[in-house]
Amino acid sequence: MKTLPKVSLTLITANKKTADSGMLPGHIAGFNSYDECHIDLRPLANFAQAQLYINRVVALDLENNKVVCATDLR
């Protein structure tokens, strides 16, 4: 996998982990634990060379091309 020139990735999410949709039925049935079927987003973002912000998007400022988060990231 190669990075694209002049492209930077940013992931903004309220959660540090996300469910692996393929393992979720096993978790609901009791076969898999929470940790077994959830992905830690930090290593995934690092692998993708993406910035990760644990925050919540509350609005889009289309005039200024900005994402507005619940907590100011500055």
PQR file with spaces between the fields and no chain letter, atoms N, CA, C, O and H, PARSE charges and radii, in Angstrom:
ATOM       1  N    MET     1       0.849   -1.177    0.000 -0.4000 1.5000
ATOM       2  CA   MET     1       0.000    0.000    0.000 -0.0000 2.0000
ATOM       3  C    MET     1       0.891    1.235    0.000  0.5500 1.7000
ATOM       4  O    MET     1       1.843    1.336    0.774 -0.5500 1.4000
ATOM       5  N    LYS     2       0.569    2.146   -0.862 -0.4000 1.5000
ATOM       6  CA   LYS     2       1.342    3.373   -0.965 -0.0000 2.0000
ATOM       7  C    LYS     2       0.473    4.555   -0.583  0.5500 1.7000
ATOM       8  O    LYS     2      -0.723    4.583   -0.875 -0.5500 1.4000
ATOM       9  H    LYS     2      -0.204    2.063   -1.490  0.4000 1.0000
ATOM      10  N    THR     3       1.083    5.528    0.071 -0.4000 1.5000
ATOM      11  CA   THR     3       0.365    6.757    0.383 -0.0000 2.0000
ATOM      12  C    THR     3       0.209    7.578   -0.893  0.5500 1.7000
ATOM      13  O    THR     3       1.013    7.476   -1.819 -0.5500 1.4000
ATOM      14  H    THR     3       2.055    5.505    0.308  0.4000 1.0000
ATOM      15  N    LEU     4      -0.833    8.386   -0.919 -0.4000 1.5000
ATOM      16  CA   LEU     4      -1.064    9.261   -2.057 -0.0000 2.0000
ATOM      17  C    LEU     4      -0.374   10.596   -1.811  0.5500 1.7000
ATOM      18  O    LEU     4      -0.466   11.142   -0.711 -0.5500 1.4000
ATOM      19  H    LEU     4      -1.487    8.469   -0.167  0.4000 1.0000
ATOM      20  N    PRO     5       0.307   11.125   -2.804 -0.5600 1.5000
ATOM      21  CA   PRO     5       0.975   12.409   -2.612  0.2800 2.0000
ATOM      22  C    PRO     5      -0.036   13.512   -2.315  0.5500 1.7000
ATOM      23  O    PRO     5      -1.121   13.554   -2.894 -0.5500 1.4000
ATOM      24  N    LYS     6       0.341   14.394   -1.410 -0.4000 1.5000
ATOM      25  CA   LYS     6      -0.470   15.551   -1.025 -0.0000 2.0000
ATOM      26  C    LYS     6      -1.813   15.184   -0.392  0.5500 1.7000
ATOM      27  O    LYS     6      -2.729   16.006   -0.372 -0.5500 1.4000
ATOM      28  H    LYS     6       1.223   14.359   -0.940  0.4000 1.0000
ATOM      29  N    VAL     7      -1.940   13.964    0.123 -0.4000 1.5000
ATOM      30  CA   VAL     7      -3.169   13.539    0.790 -0.0000 2.0000
ATOM      31  C    VAL     7      -2.839   13.186    2.231  0.5500 1.7000
ATOM      32  O    VAL     7      -1.944   12.385    2.501 -0.5500 1.4000
ATOM      33  H    VAL     7      -1.196   13.296    0.108  0.4000 1.0000
ATOM      34  N    SER     8      -3.570   13.792    3.145 -0.4000 1.5000
ATOM      35  CA   SER     8      -3.411   13.423    4.551 -0.0000 2.0000
ATOM      36  C    SER     8      -4.767   12.940    5.074  0.5500 1.7000
ATOM      37  O    SER     8      -5.813   13.493    4.733 -0.5500 1.4000
ATOM      38  H    SER     8      -4.296   14.443    2.925  0.4000 1.0000
ATOM      39  N    LEU     9      -4.725   11.913    5.894 -0.4000 1.5000
ATOM      40  CA   LEU     9      -5.940   11.318    6.442 -0.0000 2.0000
ATOM      41  C    LEU     9      -6.125   11.738    7.888  0.5500 1.7000
ATOM      42  O    LEU     9      -5.168   11.800    8.660 -0.5500 1.4000
ATOM      43  H    LEU     9      -3.875   11.464    6.170  0.4000 1.0000
ATOM      44  N    THR    10      -7.359   12.023    8.241 -0.4000 1.5000
ATOM      45  CA   THR    10      -7.709   12.344    9.616 -0.0000 2.0000
ATOM      46  C    THR    10      -8.947   11.551    9.988  0.5500 1.7000
ATOM      47  O    THR    10      -9.940   11.558    9.261 -0.5500 1.4000
ATOM      48  H    THR    10      -8.137   11.972    7.614  0.4000 1.0000
ATOM      49  N    LEU    11      -8.887   10.875   11.113 -0.4000 1.5000
ATOM      50  CA   LEU    11     -10.039   10.136   11.637 -0.0000 2.0000
ATOM      51  C    LEU    11     -10.481   10.813   12.917  0.5500 1.7000
ATOM      52  O    LEU    11      -9.704   10.929   13.865 -0.5500 1.4000
ATOM      53  H    LEU    11      -8.080   10.869   11.703  0.4000 1.0000
ATOM      54  N    ILE    12     -11.725   11.259   12.947 -0.4000 1.5000
ATOM      55  CA   ILE    12     -12.309   11.845   14.151 -0.0000 2.0000
ATOM      56  C    ILE    12     -13.405   10.903   14.599  0.5500 1.7000
ATOM      57  O    ILE    12     -14.341   10.624   13.849 -0.5500 1.4000
ATOM      58  H    ILE    12     -12.356   11.164   12.177  0.4000 1.0000
ATOM      59  N    THR    13     -13.292   10.415   15.815 -0.4000 1.5000
ATOM      60  CA   THR    13     -14.258    9.466   16.344 -0.0000 2.0000
ATOM      61  C    THR    13     -14.420    9.678   17.840  0.5500 1.7000
ATOM      62  O    THR    13     -13.480   10.079   18.526 -0.5500 1.4000
ATOM      63  H    THR    13     -12.532   10.642   16.425  0.4000 1.0000
ATOM      64  N    ALA    14     -15.601    9.411   18.333 -0.4000 1.5000
ATOM      65  CA   ALA    14     -15.856    9.541   19.763 -0.0000 2.0000
ATOM      66  C    ALA    14     -15.363    8.315   20.531  0.5500 1.7000
ATOM      67  O    ALA    14     -15.296    8.332   21.760 -0.5500 1.4000
ATOM      68  H    ALA    14     -16.365    9.086   17.776  0.4000 1.0000
ATOM      69  N    ASN    15     -15.021    7.257   19.806 -0.4000 1.5000
ATOM      70  CA   ASN    15     -14.644    5.990   20.444 -0.0000 2.0000
ATOM      71  C    ASN    15     -13.217    5.601   20.126  0.5500 1.7000
ATOM      72  O    ASN    15     -12.743    5.809   19.009 -0.5500 1.4000
ATOM      73  H    ASN    15     -15.075    7.243   18.807  0.4000 1.0000
ATOM      74  N    LYS    16     -12.530    5.035   21.107 -0.4000 1.5000
ATOM      75  CA   LYS    16     -11.159    4.560   20.897 -0.0000 2.0000
ATOM      76  C    LYS    16     -11.137    3.208   20.205  0.5500 1.7000
ATOM      77  O    LYS    16     -10.123    2.813   19.628 -0.5500 1.4000
ATOM      78  H    LYS    16     -12.915    4.865   22.014  0.4000 1.0000
ATOM      79  N    LYS    17     -12.246    2.508   20.262 -0.4000 1.5000
ATOM      80  CA   LYS    17     -12.361    1.193   19.625 -0.0000 2.0000
ATOM      81  C    LYS    17     -13.618    1.170   18.777  0.5500 1.7000
ATOM      82  O    LYS    17     -14.566    1.915   19.028 -0.5500 1.4000
ATOM      83  H    LYS    17     -13.070    2.828   20.730  0.4000 1.0000
ATOM      84  N    THR    18     -13.619    0.299   17.761 -0.4000 1.5000
ATOM      85  CA   THR    18     -14.799    0.102   16.935 -0.0000 2.0000
ATOM      86  C    THR    18     -15.017   -1.388   16.740  0.5500 1.7000
ATOM      87  O    THR    18     -14.073   -2.178   16.761 -0.5500 1.4000
ATOM      88  H    THR    18     -12.849   -0.306   17.558  0.4000 1.0000
ATOM      89  N    ALA    19     -16.265   -1.757   16.553 -0.4000 1.5000
ATOM      90  CA   ALA    19     -16.599   -3.173   16.416 -0.0000 2.0000
ATOM      91  C    ALA    19     -16.178   -3.705   15.053  0.5500 1.7000
ATOM      92  O    ALA    19     -16.292   -3.014   14.040 -0.5500 1.4000
ATOM      93  H    ALA    19     -17.032   -1.115   16.537  0.4000 1.0000
ATOM      94  N    ASP    20     -15.694   -4.930   15.040 -0.4000 1.5000
ATOM      95  CA   ASP    20     -15.447   -5.665   13.802 -0.0000 2.0000
ATOM      96  C    ASP    20     -16.787   -6.287   13.428  0.5500 1.7000
ATOM      97  O    ASP    20     -17.237   -7.228   14.082 -0.5500 1.4000
ATOM      98  H    ASP    20     -15.602   -5.491   15.862  0.4000 1.0000
ATOM      99  N    SER    21     -17.422   -5.775   12.391 -0.4000 1.5000
ATOM     100  CA   SER    21     -18.786   -6.204   12.058 -0.0000 2.0000
ATOM     101  C    SER    21     -18.889   -7.701   11.780  0.5500 1.7000
ATOM     102  O    SER    21     -19.947   -8.296   11.981 -0.5500 1.4000
ATOM     103  H    SER    21     -17.057   -5.010   11.859  0.4000 1.0000
ATOM     104  N    GLY    22     -17.812   -8.308   11.324 -0.4000 1.5000
ATOM     105  CA   GLY    22     -17.833   -9.738   11.062 -0.0000 2.0000
ATOM     106  C    GLY    22     -17.859  -10.583   12.324  0.5500 1.7000
ATOM     107  O    GLY    22     -18.316  -11.725   12.298 -0.5500 1.4000
ATOM     108  H    GLY    22     -16.952   -7.825   11.160  0.4000 1.0000
ATOM     109  N    MET    23     -17.369  -10.028   13.434 -0.4000 1.5000
ATOM     110  CA   MET    23     -17.337  -10.778   14.692 -0.0000 2.0000
ATOM     111  C    MET    23     -18.478  -10.414   15.626  0.5500 1.7000
ATOM     112  O    MET    23     -18.664  -11.062   16.656 -0.5500 1.4000
ATOM     113  H    MET    23     -16.997   -9.099   13.455  0.4000 1.0000
ATOM     114  N    LEU    24     -19.245   -9.387   15.283 -0.4000 1.5000
ATOM     115  CA   LEU    24     -20.318   -8.934   16.156 -0.0000 2.0000
ATOM     116  C    LEU    24     -21.375  -10.005   16.435  0.5500 1.7000
ATOM     117  O    LEU    24     -21.813  -10.119   17.580 -0.5500 1.4000
ATOM     118  H    LEU    24     -19.095   -8.861   14.446  0.4000 1.0000
ATOM     119  N    PRO    25     -21.805  -10.790   15.450 -0.5600 1.5000
ATOM     120  CA   PRO    25     -22.777  -11.847   15.759  0.2800 2.0000
ATOM     121  C    PRO    25     -22.257  -12.846   16.803  0.5500 1.7000
ATOM     122  O    PRO    25     -23.016  -13.324   17.646 -0.5500 1.4000
ATOM     123  N    GLY    26     -20.968  -13.153   16.738 -0.4000 1.5000
ATOM     124  CA   GLY    26     -20.371  -14.046   17.729 -0.0000 2.0000
ATOM     125  C    GLY    26     -20.370  -13.440   19.117  0.5500 1.7000
ATOM     126  O    GLY    26     -20.531  -14.150   20.110 -0.5500 1.4000
ATOM     127  H    GLY    26     -20.351  -12.765   16.053  0.4000 1.0000
ATOM     128  N    HIS    27     -20.189  -12.129   19.191 -0.4000 1.5000
ATOM     129  CA   HIS    27     -20.229  -11.437   20.487 -0.0000 2.0000
ATOM     130  C    HIS    27     -21.643  -11.451   21.051  0.5500 1.7000
ATOM     131  O    HIS    27     -21.848  -11.719   22.235 -0.5500 1.4000
ATOM     132  H    HIS    27     -20.059  -11.552   18.385  0.4000 1.0000
ATOM     133  N    ILE    28     -22.612  -11.161   20.194 -0.4000 1.5000
ATOM     134  CA   ILE    28     -24.012  -11.163   20.644 -0.0000 2.0000
ATOM     135  C    ILE    28     -24.422  -12.553   21.112  0.5500 1.7000
ATOM     136  O    ILE    28     -25.174  -12.688   22.077 -0.5500 1.4000
ATOM     137  H    ILE    28     -22.446  -10.943   19.233  0.4000 1.0000
ATOM     138  N    ALA    29     -23.932  -13.587   20.432 -0.4000 1.5000
ATOM     139  CA   ALA    29     -24.251  -14.967   20.815 -0.0000 2.0000
ATOM     140  C    ALA    29     -23.461  -15.434   22.030  0.5500 1.7000
ATOM     141  O    ALA    29     -23.735  -16.503   22.574 -0.5500 1.4000
ATOM     142  H    ALA    29     -23.321  -13.478   19.648  0.4000 1.0000
ATOM     143  N    GLY    30     -22.478  -14.637   22.461 -0.4000 1.5000
ATOM     144  CA   GLY    30     -21.700  -14.994   23.638 -0.0000 2.0000
ATOM     145  C    GLY    30     -20.442  -15.792   23.352  0.5500 1.7000
ATOM     146  O    GLY    30     -19.796  -16.272   24.283 -0.5500 1.4000
ATOM     147  H    GLY    30     -22.255  -13.769   22.019  0.4000 1.0000
ATOM     148  N    PHE    31     -20.080  -15.944   22.086 -0.4000 1.5000
ATOM     149  CA   PHE    31     -18.892  -16.719   21.729 -0.0000 2.0000
ATOM     150  C    PHE    31     -17.604  -15.901   21.817  0.5500 1.7000
ATOM     151  O    PHE    31     -16.534  -16.457   22.063 -0.5500 1.4000
ATOM     152  H    PHE    31     -20.605  -15.554   21.330  0.4000 1.0000
ATOM     153  N    ASN    32     -17.701  -14.594   21.618 -0.4000 1.5000
ATOM     154  CA   ASN    32     -16.527  -13.733   21.615 -0.0000 2.0000
ATOM     155  C    ASN    32     -16.683  -12.629   22.654  0.5500 1.7000
ATOM     156  O    ASN    32     -17.782  -12.118   22.871 -0.5500 1.4000
ATOM     157  H    ASN    32     -18.571  -14.143   21.418  0.4000 1.0000
ATOM     158  N    SER    33     -15.577  -12.269   23.288 -0.4000 1.5000
ATOM     159  CA   SER    33     -15.599  -11.186   24.268 -0.0000 2.0000
ATOM     160  C    SER    33     -15.600   -9.835   23.559  0.5500 1.7000
ATOM     161  O    SER    33     -15.392   -9.754   22.349 -0.5500 1.4000
ATOM     162  H    SER    33     -14.685  -12.684   23.111  0.4000 1.0000
ATOM     163  N    TYR    34     -15.835   -8.788   24.326 -0.4000 1.5000
ATOM     164  CA   TYR    34     -15.798   -7.423   23.792 -0.0000 2.0000
ATOM     165  C    TYR    34     -14.445   -7.146   23.150  0.5500 1.7000
ATOM     166  O    TYR    34     -14.380   -6.636   22.032 -0.5500 1.4000
ATOM     167  H    TYR    34     -16.004   -8.854   25.309  0.4000 1.0000
ATOM     168  N    ASP    35     -13.370   -7.480   23.848 -0.4000 1.5000
ATOM     169  CA   ASP    35     -12.028   -7.202   23.331 -0.0000 2.0000
ATOM     170  C    ASP    35     -11.713   -7.999   22.069  0.5500 1.7000
ATOM     171  O    ASP    35     -10.971   -7.522   21.211 -0.5500 1.4000
ATOM     172  H    ASP    35     -13.423   -7.895   24.756  0.4000 1.0000
ATOM     173  N    GLU    36     -12.259   -9.192   21.944 -0.4000 1.5000
ATOM     174  CA   GLU    36     -12.002  -10.006   20.756 -0.0000 2.0000
ATOM     175  C    GLU    36     -12.657   -9.438   19.496  0.5500 1.7000
ATOM     176  O    GLU    36     -12.162   -9.657   18.390 -0.5500 1.4000
ATOM     177  H    GLU    36     -12.861   -9.580   22.641  0.4000 1.0000
ATOM     178  N    CYS    37     -13.751   -8.721   19.654 -0.4000 1.5000
ATOM     179  CA   CYS    37     -14.460   -8.256   18.462 -0.0000 2.0000
ATOM     180  C    CYS    37     -14.437   -6.737   18.288  0.5500 1.7000
ATOM     181  O    CYS    37     -15.203   -6.189   17.495 -0.5500 1.4000
ATOM     182  H    CYS    37     -14.153   -8.544   20.552  0.4000 1.0000
ATOM     183  N    HIS    38     -13.559   -6.058   19.029 -0.4000 1.5000
ATOM     184  CA   HIS    38     -13.400   -4.615   18.851 -0.0000 2.0000
ATOM     185  C    HIS    38     -11.956   -4.300   18.461  0.5500 1.7000
ATOM     186  O    HIS    38     -11.011   -4.904   18.968 -0.5500 1.4000
ATOM     187  H    HIS    38     -12.937   -6.503   19.674  0.4000 1.0000
ATOM     188  N    ILE    39     -11.813   -3.351   17.559 -0.4000 1.5000
ATOM     189  CA   ILE    39     -10.513   -2.967   17.018 -0.0000 2.0000
ATOM     190  C    ILE    39     -10.062   -1.676   17.684  0.5500 1.7000
ATOM     191  O    ILE    39     -10.817   -0.705   17.733 -0.5500 1.4000
ATOM     192  H    ILE    39     -12.581   -2.860   17.148  0.4000 1.0000
ATOM     193  N    ASP    40      -8.832   -1.658   18.198 -0.4000 1.5000
ATOM     194  CA   ASP    40      -8.240   -0.448   18.752 -0.0000 2.0000
ATOM     195  C    ASP    40      -7.853    0.448   17.569  0.5500 1.7000
ATOM     196  O    ASP    40      -7.072    0.043   16.708 -0.5500 1.4000
ATOM     197  H    ASP    40      -8.218   -2.446   18.158  0.4000 1.0000
ATOM     198  N    LEU    41      -8.399    1.657   17.534 -0.4000 1.5000
ATOM     199  CA   LEU    41      -8.195    2.527   16.379 -0.0000 2.0000
ATOM     200  C    LEU    41      -6.820    3.186   16.320  0.5500 1.7000
ATOM     201  O    LEU    41      -6.399    3.623   15.249 -0.5500 1.4000
ATOM     202  H    LEU    41      -9.033    1.986   18.233  0.4000 1.0000
ATOM     203  N    ARG    42      -6.113    3.266   17.444 -0.4000 1.5000
ATOM     204  CA   ARG    42      -4.789    3.907   17.402 -0.0000 2.0000
ATOM     205  C    ARG    42      -3.805    3.161   16.500  0.5500 1.7000
ATOM     206  O    ARG    42      -3.209    3.785   15.622 -0.5500 1.4000
ATOM     207  H    ARG    42      -6.455    2.911   18.313  0.4000 1.0000
ATOM     208  N    PRO    43      -3.611    1.853   16.679 -0.5600 1.5000
ATOM     209  CA   PRO    43      -2.693    1.152   15.776  0.2800 2.0000
ATOM     210  C    PRO    43      -3.169    1.174   14.319  0.5500 1.7000
ATOM     211  O    PRO    43      -2.357    1.232   13.395 -0.5500 1.4000
ATOM     212  N    LEU    44      -4.481    1.127   14.125 -0.4000 1.5000
ATOM     213  CA   LEU    44      -5.016    1.169   12.767 -0.0000 2.0000
ATOM     214  C    LEU    44      -4.716    2.514   12.111  0.5500 1.7000
ATOM     215  O    LEU    44      -4.303    2.559   10.953 -0.5500 1.4000
ATOM     216  H    LEU    44      -5.140    1.080   14.875  0.4000 1.0000
ATOM     217  N    ALA    45      -4.920    3.604   12.840 -0.4000 1.5000
ATOM     218  CA   ALA    45      -4.614    4.940   12.315 -0.0000 2.0000
ATOM     219  C    ALA    45      -3.112    5.088   12.049  0.5500 1.7000
ATOM     220  O    ALA    45      -2.711    5.652   11.031 -0.5500 1.4000
ATOM     221  H    ALA    45      -5.256    3.567   13.781  0.4000 1.0000
ATOM     222  N    ASN    46      -2.291    4.582   12.962 -0.4000 1.5000
ATOM     223  CA   ASN    46      -0.835    4.636   12.758 -0.0000 2.0000
ATOM     224  C    ASN    46      -0.435    3.889   11.490  0.5500 1.7000
ATOM     225  O    ASN    46       0.379    4.376   10.704 -0.5500 1.4000
ATOM     226  H    ASN    46      -2.617    4.124   13.789  0.4000 1.0000
ATOM     227  N    PHE    47      -1.010    2.708   11.296 -0.4000 1.5000
ATOM     228  CA   PHE    47      -0.706    1.911   10.104 -0.0000 2.0000
ATOM     229  C    PHE    47      -1.097    2.667    8.832  0.5500 1.7000
ATOM     230  O    PHE    47      -0.380    2.617    7.833 -0.5500 1.4000
ATOM     231  H    PHE    47      -1.671    2.313   11.934  0.4000 1.0000
ATOM     232  N    ALA    48      -2.228    3.362    8.872 -0.4000 1.5000
ATOM     233  CA   ALA    48      -2.717    4.118    7.714 -0.0000 2.0000
ATOM     234  C    ALA    48      -2.060    5.489    7.600  0.5500 1.7000
ATOM     235  O    ALA    48      -2.365    6.258    6.688 -0.5500 1.4000
ATOM     236  H    ALA    48      -2.810    3.402    9.684  0.4000 1.0000
ATOM     237  N    GLN    49      -1.156    5.791    8.534 -0.4000 1.5000
ATOM     238  CA   GLN    49      -0.494    7.096    8.592 -0.0000 2.0000
ATOM     239  C    GLN    49      -1.526    8.218    8.664  0.5500 1.7000
ATOM     240  O    GLN    49      -1.406    9.243    7.992 -0.5500 1.4000
ATOM     241  H    GLN    49      -0.909    5.167    9.275  0.4000 1.0000
ATOM     242  N    ALA    50      -2.545    7.996    9.500 -0.4000 1.5000
ATOM     243  CA   ALA    50      -3.627    8.964    9.679 -0.0000 2.0000
ATOM     244  C    ALA    50      -3.532    9.609   11.056  0.5500 1.7000
ATOM     245  O    ALA    50      -3.057    8.996   12.012 -0.5500 1.4000
ATOM     246  H    ALA    50      -2.642    7.164   10.046  0.4000 1.0000
ATOM     247  N    GLN    51      -3.989   10.848   11.143 -0.4000 1.5000
ATOM     248  CA   GLN    51      -4.118   11.512   12.439 -0.0000 2.0000
ATOM     249  C    GLN    51      -5.408   10.996   13.077  0.5500 1.7000
ATOM     250  O    GLN    51      -6.429   10.873   12.399 -0.5500 1.4000
ATOM     251  H    GLN    51      -4.375   11.347   10.366  0.4000 1.0000
ATOM     252  N    LEU    52      -5.368   10.699   14.357 -0.4000 1.5000
ATOM     253  CA   LEU    52      -6.549   10.220   15.080 -0.0000 2.0000
ATOM     254  C    LEU    52      -6.899   11.218   16.166  0.5500 1.7000
ATOM     255  O    LEU    52      -6.057   11.570   16.992 -0.5500 1.4000
ATOM     256  H    LEU    52      -4.539   10.799   14.907  0.4000 1.0000
ATOM     257  N    TYR    53      -8.133   11.671   16.163 -0.4000 1.5000
ATOM     258  CA   TYR    53      -8.635   12.566   17.206 -0.0000 2.0000
ATOM     259  C    TYR    53      -9.845   11.914   17.855  0.5500 1.7000
ATOM     260  O    TYR    53     -10.835   11.603   17.193 -0.5500 1.4000
ATOM     261  H    TYR    53      -8.817   11.386   15.492  0.4000 1.0000
ATOM     262  N    ILE    54      -9.744   11.714   19.164 -0.4000 1.5000
ATOM     263  CA   ILE    54     -10.884   11.188   19.912 -0.0000 2.0000
ATOM     264  C    ILE    54     -11.724   12.406   20.292  0.5500 1.7000
ATOM     265  O    ILE    54     -11.387   13.156   21.209 -0.5500 1.4000
ATOM     266  H    ILE    54      -8.940   11.966   19.702  0.4000 1.0000
ATOM     267  N    ASN    55     -12.810   12.580   19.575 -0.4000 1.5000
ATOM     268  CA   ASN    55     -13.656   13.755   19.730 -0.0000 2.0000
ATOM     269  C    ASN    55     -14.991   13.440   19.068  0.5500 1.7000
ATOM     270  O    ASN    55     -15.197   12.339   18.557 -0.5500 1.4000
ATOM     271  H    ASN    55     -13.085   11.971   18.830  0.4000 1.0000
ATOM     272  N    ARG    56     -15.880   14.400   19.081 -0.4000 1.5000
ATOM     273  CA   ARG    56     -17.191   14.219   18.459 -0.0000 2.0000
ATOM     274  C    ARG    56     -17.436   15.387   17.508  0.5500 1.7000
ATOM     275  O    ARG    56     -17.342   16.550   17.902 -0.5500 1.4000
ATOM     276  H    ARG    56     -15.712   15.294   19.496  0.4000 1.0000
ATOM     277  N    VAL    57     -17.750   15.066   16.254 -0.4000 1.5000
ATOM     278  CA   VAL    57     -18.058   16.098   15.266 -0.0000 2.0000
ATOM     279  C    VAL    57     -19.471   16.602   15.540  0.5500 1.7000
ATOM     280  O    VAL    57     -20.408   15.814   15.673 -0.5500 1.4000
ATOM     281  H    VAL    57     -17.826   14.121   15.935  0.4000 1.0000
ATOM     282  N    VAL    58     -19.615   17.932   15.622 -0.4000 1.5000
ATOM     283  CA   VAL    58     -20.934   18.517   15.895 -0.0000 2.0000
ATOM     284  C    VAL    58     -21.459   19.341   14.721  0.5500 1.7000
ATOM     285  O    VAL    58     -22.654   19.630   14.658 -0.5500 1.4000
ATOM     286  H    VAL    58     -18.854   18.572   15.514  0.4000 1.0000
ATOM     287  N    ALA    59     -20.592   19.719   13.802 -0.4000 1.5000
ATOM     288  CA   ALA    59     -21.033   20.516   12.652 -0.0000 2.0000
ATOM     289  C    ALA    59     -19.950   20.546   11.586  0.5500 1.7000
ATOM     290  O    ALA    59     -18.790   20.224   11.840 -0.5500 1.4000
ATOM     291  H    ALA    59     -19.621   19.484   13.853  0.4000 1.0000
ATOM     292  N    LEU    60     -20.354   20.937   10.397 -0.4000 1.5000
ATOM     293  CA   LEU    60     -19.432   21.185    9.300 -0.0000 2.0000
ATOM     294  C    LEU    60     -19.557   22.645    8.913  0.5500 1.7000
ATOM     295  O    LEU    60     -20.660   23.139    8.681 -0.5500 1.4000
ATOM     296  H    LEU    60     -21.297   21.199   10.190  0.4000 1.0000
ATOM     297  N    ASP    61     -18.437   23.334    8.843 -0.4000 1.5000
ATOM     298  CA   ASP    61     -18.382   24.721    8.399 -0.0000 2.0000
ATOM     299  C    ASP    61     -17.969   24.686    6.934  0.5500 1.7000
ATOM     300  O    ASP    61     -16.780   24.715    6.616 -0.5500 1.4000
ATOM     301  H    ASP    61     -17.540   22.933    9.032  0.4000 1.0000
ATOM     302  N    LEU    62     -18.953   24.624    6.045 -0.4000 1.5000
ATOM     303  CA   LEU    62     -18.675   24.460    4.621 -0.0000 2.0000
ATOM     304  C    LEU    62     -18.054   25.698    3.999  0.5500 1.7000
ATOM     305  O    LEU    62     -17.296   25.588    3.035 -0.5500 1.4000
ATOM     306  H    LEU    62     -19.919   24.600    6.303  0.4000 1.0000
ATOM     307  N    GLU    63     -18.357   26.859    4.526 -0.4000 1.5000
ATOM     308  CA   GLU    63     -17.791   28.089    3.976 -0.0000 2.0000
ATOM     309  C    GLU    63     -16.285   28.162    4.202  0.5500 1.7000
ATOM     310  O    GLU    63     -15.551   28.688    3.366 -0.5500 1.4000
ATOM     311  H    GLU    63     -18.973   26.948    5.309  0.4000 1.0000
ATOM     312  N    ASN    64     -15.825   27.630    5.340 -0.4000 1.5000
ATOM     313  CA   ASN    64     -14.401   27.684    5.686 -0.0000 2.0000
ATOM     314  C    ASN    64     -13.708   26.332    5.584  0.5500 1.7000
ATOM     315  O    ASN    64     -12.547   26.202    5.972 -0.5500 1.4000
ATOM     316  H    ASN    64     -16.421   27.203    6.020  0.4000 1.0000
ATOM     317  N    ASN    65     -14.411   25.319    5.063 -0.4000 1.5000
ATOM     318  CA   ASN    65     -13.857   23.965    4.917 -0.0000 2.0000
ATOM     319  C    ASN    65     -13.299   23.433    6.238  0.5500 1.7000
ATOM     320  O    ASN    65     -12.158   22.975    6.305 -0.5500 1.4000
ATOM     321  H    ASN    65     -15.354   25.425    4.747  0.4000 1.0000
ATOM     322  N    LYS    66     -14.120   23.501    7.279 -0.4000 1.5000
ATOM     323  CA   LYS    66     -13.686   23.045    8.605 -0.0000 2.0000
ATOM     324  C    LYS    66     -14.701   22.086    9.206  0.5500 1.7000
ATOM     325  O    LYS    66     -15.897   22.133    8.919 -0.5500 1.4000
ATOM     326  H    LYS    66     -15.047   23.872    7.224  0.4000 1.0000
ATOM     327  N    VAL    67     -14.173   21.224   10.043 -0.4000 1.5000
ATOM     328  CA   VAL    67     -15.000   20.331   10.847 -0.0000 2.0000
ATOM     329  C    VAL    67     -15.032   20.912   12.251  0.5500 1.7000
ATOM     330  O    VAL    67     -13.988   21.235   12.819 -0.5500 1.4000
ATOM     331  H    VAL    67     -13.201   21.186   10.276  0.4000 1.0000
ATOM     332  N    VAL    68     -16.219   21.045   12.805 -0.4000 1.5000
ATOM     333  CA   VAL    68     -16.375   21.594   14.156 -0.0000 2.0000
ATOM     334  C    VAL    68     -16.587   20.427   15.118  0.5500 1.7000
ATOM     335  O    VAL    68     -17.499   19.617   14.950 -0.5500 1.4000
ATOM     336  H    VAL    68     -17.067   20.783   12.344  0.4000 1.0000
ATOM     337  N    CYS    69     -15.716   20.362   16.137 -0.4000 1.5000
ATOM     338  CA   CYS    69     -15.791   19.269   17.110 -0.0000 2.0000
ATOM     339  C    CYS    69     -16.345   19.761   18.443  0.5500 1.7000
ATOM     340  O    CYS    69     -16.373   20.961   18.714 -0.5500 1.4000
ATOM     341  H    CYS    69     -14.975   21.020   16.273  0.4000 1.0000
ATOM     342  N    ALA    70     -16.777   18.830   19.257 -0.4000 1.5000
ATOM     343  CA   ALA    70     -17.329   19.157   20.570 -0.0000 2.0000
ATOM     344  C    ALA    70     -16.281   19.820   21.446  0.5500 1.7000
ATOM     345  O    ALA    70     -16.591   20.739   22.204 -0.5500 1.4000
ATOM     346  H    ALA    70     -16.755   17.855   19.037  0.4000 1.0000
ATOM     347  N    THR    71     -15.031   19.355   21.344 -0.4000 1.5000
ATOM     348  CA   THR    71     -13.922   19.924   22.095 -0.0000 2.0000
ATOM     349  C    THR    71     -12.969   20.550   21.102  0.5500 1.7000
ATOM     350  O    THR    71     -12.556   19.898   20.142 -0.5500 1.4000
ATOM     351  H    THR    71     -14.778   18.608   20.728  0.4000 1.0000
ATOM     352  N    ASP    72     -12.612   21.811   21.319 -0.4000 1.5000
ATOM     353  CA   ASP    72     -11.701   22.496   20.424 -0.0000 2.0000
ATOM     354  C    ASP    72     -10.343   21.800   20.450  0.5500 1.7000
ATOM     355  O    ASP    72      -9.782   21.582   21.524 -0.5500 1.4000
ATOM     356  H    ASP    72     -12.948   22.341   22.098  0.4000 1.0000
ATOM     357  N    LEU    73      -9.813   21.451   19.290 -0.4000 1.5000
ATOM     358  CA   LEU    73      -8.556   20.700   19.198 -0.0000 2.0000
ATOM     359  C    LEU    73      -7.319   21.593   19.168  0.5500 1.7000
ATOM     360  O    LEU    73      -6.199   21.084   19.141 -0.5500 1.4000
ATOM     361  H    LEU    73     -10.269   21.628   18.417  0.4000 1.0000
ATOM     362  N    ARG    74      -7.494   22.882   19.173 -0.4000 1.5000
ATOM     363  CA   ARG    74      -6.335   23.775   19.095 -0.0000 2.0000
ATOM     364  C    ARG    74      -5.554   23.793   20.330  0.5500 1.7000
ATOM     365  O    ARG    74      -4.549   24.498   20.414 -0.5500 1.4000
ATOM     366  H    ARG    74      -8.404   23.296   19.195  0.4000 1.0000
